[in-house]
Amino acid sequence: MDRAAALYDALGRRGAAWTAPLEWSETLPSTNDVLKGYARDGAPEWSVVCASAQTGGRGREGHTWASPPGGLYLSVLLRPEFASVGLVPLAAGVAVAETAAEFGVEAELKWPNDALVRGGKVAGILTESASGAAGVDWVVVGVGVNVVVDPVSLEATVSRSVTSLHLEADQVPAIETVAAGVLARLRVWYDALESHPASVVDAWRARSLPWWGRRVQVRTAQGFVRGKLNDIDETGALLLDLDEGGRRRVLSGEVTQLRPLDPSSRET
Ligand code: BTN
């Protein structure tokens, strides 16, 4: 059975039969880039492009995404017509964390949607979208999961701690099974975004790193912002209590933990 057929099969077995087009290529430059092309050509919602490896995998904030064989590289097309479209990245993060949990791996989400296990990144999500006069035209959610890739060789190419489901799970899951989990859980949370968006924010909080109240730095396009993590709001924006006083809503950026300003103050 080829991998697309295996994915259709895995989706059907978990009661999430897929009717939209689904492709699985051996190697692509970037599944997001291919699916964005399809989106512009009018592909239907829930179209999926997967690859067994990528030569030009892209991450958030201009990073590259190392994409050797052994990882899941999946992009799915959404055409949301509801107001809470800004929560799609969080919903995708929850779907990935829930899928990891199905294999006994408790991943924690770092805003907006990095999935970490014991500080090592196991999955990342790149969400890209286009809007027209009528609103959001399409959203492509790109998911990369380190399934059976070797974290040590990945760490040599990226300057951060990396792990894989293979290393963290009791059993090595088939990549198609991981893909089916991500798609099925994303579909559930996407429905929730329309009917009850607050439930997505709550689900995200429940799986987030316990960094609330701690001092962090966020690298944004406008520069660094430093302060204590207060919460996320109903739109998915990060709320920071700034070192210099006042509160800031941050819409995108890369969060890292910092030492407390006053070492004698106890942070929880
Ligand atoms: C990140 O954490 O920086 C996001 C990584 C997203 C990687 C995935 S792999 C499938 C899709 N295609 C890409 O080029 N990127 C995303």
Residues whose N, C-alpha, C, O or C-beta is under 5 A from the ligand:
A	BS01	BTN	S30 T31 N32 G56 G57 R58 G59 R60 W65 L72 Y73 L74 G124 I125 L126 G142 V143 G144
